[in-house]
Amino acid sequence: MGNIQETDKLNKKLAEWLGFEIPDKDIPEVIKRNGRYGICPDFTNSLDECFKWLVPKLGREIRMYYSPYSGRTSFIVDSKKFEWGDKNSALDLCLAIEKLIDREVG
């Protein structure tokens, strides 16, 4: 992953999972939450936004490990290890959460 369209699509998917409305599908950056409009959090580029919004909704303990030698980030959730090497820990966490969401839905 890494191209802008793919990360925007992932941000939108995570926002909808959180219950945010996206009133205009052509402008996924604008969300509606509790009747108020705002800008969609940039989950894929901000660990702060991930831990503010996504992790509490997930309701599970997440352990994060980063290896400066390999440049890989690992997340362990429910004894399941997710590992990427994008050097973007926020994106890596979003991808791990997406896998968990897909597993619950699918």
C-alpha positions in Angstrom: 0.0 0.0 0.0 1.2 3.5 0.0 -0.4 5.3 -2.9 -2.7 8.1 -2.0 -5.9 6.5 -3.4 -5.4 3.3 -1.4 -4.7 5.1 1.9 -7.7 7.4 1.3 -9.8 4.3 0.7 -8.5 2.7 4.0 -9.1 6.0 5.9 -12.7 6.0 4.6 -13.2 2.4 5.5 -12.0 3.0 9.1 -14.1 6.1 9.4 -17.2 4.2 8.4 -16.3 1.4 10.8 -16.2 4.1 13.5 -19.7 5.2 12.5 -18.8 8.4 10.8 -21.0 9.3 7.9 -19.3 10.4 4.6 -22.0 12.6 3.1 -20.3 13.1 -0.3 -18.6 10.1 -1.6 -16.5 12.3 -3.9 -15.0 14.1 -0.9 -14.1 11.3 1.5 -12.1 13.8 3.7 -15.4 15.4 5.0 -17.2 13.4 7.6 -20.4 13.9 9.6 -20.4 12.8 13.2 -23.2 13.5 15.7 -24.8 15.9 13.2 -21.7 17.9 12.8 -19.3 18.1 9.8 -15.6 17.8 10.2 -12.4 16.6 8.5 -11.8 12.8 8.6 -8.9 11.9 10.9 -5.8 10.9 8.9 -5.5 7.5 10.5 -2.9 6.1 8.1 -0.4 8.9 8.9 -1.1 9.5 12.6 -0.6 7.1 15.5 -2.2 9.7 17.7 -5.5 9.5 15.7 -5.3 5.7 15.6 -5.0 5.5 19.4 -7.6 8.2 19.9 -10.3 6.6 17.7 -9.5 3.1 16.4 -7.9 1.3 19.3 -10.7 2.1 21.8 -13.3 1.0 19.3 -11.4 -2.2 18.8 -11.6 -2.9 22.5 -8.5 -5.1 22.6 -5.0 -4.8 23.9 -2.5 -4.0 21.2 1.2 -4.4 21.7 3.5 -2.6 19.2 7.1 -3.4 18.5 9.4 -1.6 16.1 12.8 -3.0 15.0 15.2 -0.2 14.0 17.4 -2.8 12.4 14.9 -4.3 10.0 12.6 -1.3 9.8 9.6 -3.6 10.5 6.7 -2.8 12.8 4.9 -5.6 14.5 1.5 -5.5 16.3 0.2 -8.3 18.5 -3.5 -8.4 19.0 -5.1 -11.4 20.6 -1.9 -13.4 20.2 -2.0 -12.8 16.5 1.0 -11.1 15.0 0.7 -8.5 12.2 4.0 -7.3 10.7 4.8 -4.8 7.9 7.9 -3.0 6.8 6.4 0.3 5.4 8.3 2.4 8.1 4.9 4.1 8.7 3.7 2.7 12.0 0.3 4.4 11.7 -0.3 2.8 8.3 0.9 -0.6 9.6 -1.6 -0.3 12.6 -4.4 0.6 10.2 -3.7 -2.4 8.1 -3.7 -4.7 11.1 -7.0 -3.2 12.3 -8.4 -3.6 8.8 -7.5 -7.3 8.8 -9.3 -7.7 12.2 -12.4 -5.9 10.9 -12.5 -8.0 7.8 -12.2 -11.2 9.9 -15.1 -10.0 12.1 -17.3 -9.1 9.1 -16.3 -12.0 6.8 
